[in-house]
């Protein structure tokens, strides 16, 4: 997937001025809020924290409270599961309806 990083390597999910597009599978299946709570330093680049600590990429780390990010991701996954169950129920309903029509032909 494509993410976009700013000059502080914070992740964004949509393009914007001053953002750099980066391809990664690190956030596949993650919701927007989860992704945007992370910092991603690509391989070959480095980010220097305010205290002078240097982090060399590839580095992926939350910059927001991970507990909150995990809760948001869990809610997203619950919503995705619920949506898939609803779709499956609709497909089953259509299938059964089609079978009924074919049996009456």
N, C-alpha and C positions, 0 to 999 in steps of 0.2 A: 504494500500500500504506500501511498505517498503522504508524507507528513510535511509540515513546513516549520522550520526553526527560525527563531529570531537571533539577534546578535548575542543574546545570553543563552542560546541553545534551548530555550523553552519551546515546547511543541505547540503547534496550532494545527487545526484540521482543515483549514481552508487557506487559499493563497491570499497574500496581501502585500502591500508595499514593504520592502525591506526584509521579506521572508525568503528563505532558501528552501526549495523543494528537495526532499530526501526520500529515497526509496528504502523501505525496511519492512520486514514482516514481524517486527517486535511488538506491534500493536494490533495485529490481526485479531478480530473478534472483540476488540475493546471499544467502549463507548467514547463519545467525544469528550465528555468531562474527565474521564480517566486519562485519555491521551494528553489533554491540555493541562494536566497536573504533573506532567513529566518534563524532564530535561533530556535531550538526546544529543550526544556529542559523536559525530560520525568518525569512523576510522580515519586516522591521519590528521585529525584536528584536536585542539585542546581548549579547555575552558578554565579560566582562573577564577576561583571563588574570591569573595571580598576579603577574606583573611589571607590571601596569597597562595592557598593550596591549589595546585594544578591538577586537573583531571584530563587524562588523555583518552581519546576515543578508540574504540567504540565504548561509550559509557551511556547507560540508561539508568536514570534515578529520579524518584519523585522529588518535586520541589514543594508540593503541597502535602498536607498531612495524609499519609498513606491510608490510615483508617477510613477517612472520608472517601478517598478514591476507591477503596475496596468496596465500601457500602454502595457507592454509585454504580460500580460495575456489577455488583450482585443484583441490584434493582433492574439494571439493563438486561441482564441475563434472564431474570424472572419474566420480564416483559416479552423478551424474544421467545421464550419457551411457551408462554401463554398464547402469543400470536401464532406460533407454529401449531399448537394444539387446535386453535380455532380454524386454521386453514385445513388441517387434516380432517376435522369434523365436517367442514364444507365439502371437501373432496369426497369423503365417504357418503355424504348425503346425495351428491350429484351422481355418484357411481350407482348407489342403490336405486335412485330414481330412473337412471338409464336402464338398469337391469329390468326393472318393472315394466318399462315401456317395451323393451325387446321381448319379454316373455308374453306380452299381450299382442304381439304382431302376428 
